Amino acid sequence: MFRVMIHQANYENVREAVDRAFDLFPLEIRGRAVLIKPNVLRVSEPKEGIVTHPSLLRAVVDKVESFGPASLVVGDNPGIFSYGANEESFIRTGLKEAAGPYYRNIGIDALTTDFNPDFLPVVSVSRVVMESDVVISLPKFKTHGLTVISGAIKNSYGILPGAQKAKLHKAAGSPERFHEMLVEIFRLRIPDLFIVDAVVGMEGNGPASPDLRDIGLVLASDNAVALDSVIAAMMGCDPARLRFLQRAKELGLGDFDLKEIETIGDLERIPDFKLPPLSGEANAGNPQIQAAIHGRTILRPKAEPDLCTGCMTCVDQCPVSALSMHENIPIVNSDICITCFCCQEICPEKAIMLK
């Protein structure tokens, strides 16, 4: 049976939850190469709740140090094209200070590995990911417009540096295939431990929504499928309806059946939690669900004029050049848009809505 820890915490006492996670899911650390990978979507302030909070990262770094000498790296590849923005993202979020001397821009040293040719024949992965003895993933408890939840499996998308994330968005071509592609990325190097920042979570149109919820928890597990299933259940979404969890189970990576998951702590649904529009309807065999998928794919990004500053970040980052400026506002070409939502993720003003 898979196990998931649910531990009450705030950012002042988060070390207690981290200690508990390592007690429940022990790792051999001393003398080994360890990578800690937080969720660093983009440049933001800690109070925005977009990235793993620096307090949790600091607690995990301190815990790893307590085991004795190890080769430790802290890094991620934010959801952007420019390698140069990696350090800026860590600095502005407070994560570089929390990482101390262990921060590294892991995007500038990558290796190529074979991938699923249904998407791309090969992908580049940050070298430290593939060469570390231990990988500790620190996801954020968030929603996501394309995958409904952004948890343990989705956090592994950050092992890919550079523009290939957008290329894979394009290669997937549909929400269902994007779910399946995420699992292919995840299993390139499955992390050994997952510790989720659910002290402050995000609801609504994530992964960069302004709608935050005080949840007051840290979650942990050594199995991502079980952990994401618990996250989905807490959000009020049946995990069996999420295609990426279906695919992970098909590949023997875990189980989303809550009867097969032991929760160490109280699993409670968060009342009135706002999910993205799709709500996980990504099952290929059900015509009604397929109709819901179609409804999702016809959503298009639209900039709110009162929020948009005309910075053109969304235009520059669109992998298919579907956005262009018109009277200082980005406009989408619906015939080209592949609904990857990269523009929504990267908008510094949170001005891109899905309509």
Sequence and secondary structure as in RCSB ss.txt:
>XXXX:A:sequence
MFRVMIHQANYENVREAVDRAFDLFPLEIRGRAVLIKPNVLRVSEPKEGIVTHPSLLRAVVDKVESFGPASLVVG
DNPGIFSYGANEESFIRTGLKEAAGPYYRNIGIDALTTDFNPDFLPVVSVSRVVMESDVVISLPKFKTHGLTVIS
GAIKNSYGILPGAQKAKLHKAAGSPERFHEMLVEIFRLRIPDLFIVDAVVGMEGNGPASPDLRDIGLVLASDNAV
ALDSVIAAMMGCDPARLRFLQRAKELGLGDFDLKEIETIGDLERIPDFKLPPLSGEANAGNPQIQAAIHGRTILR
PKAEPDLCTGCMTCVDQCPVSALSMHENIPIVNSDICITCFCCQEICPEKAIMLK
>XXXX:A:secstr
 EEEEEEE  SSSHHHHHHHHHHHS    TTSEEEEEE   SS  GGG  S  HHHHHHHHHHHHHT   EEEE 
   SSS TTHHHHHHHHHTHHHHHGGGB  GGGSEEEEE  TTT SEEEEEHHHHH SEEEEE B EEETTTEEE
SHHHHGGGGS TTHHHHHHHHH SHHHHHHHHHHHHTTS  SEEEEEEEEEE SSTTS S EEEEEEEEEES HH
HHHHHHHHHHT  GGG HHHHHHHHTTS    GGGEEEES     TT    TTTT   TT HHHHHHHHHHHT  
EEE TTT     HHHHH TT  EEEETTEEEE TTT     HHHHH TT  EEE 
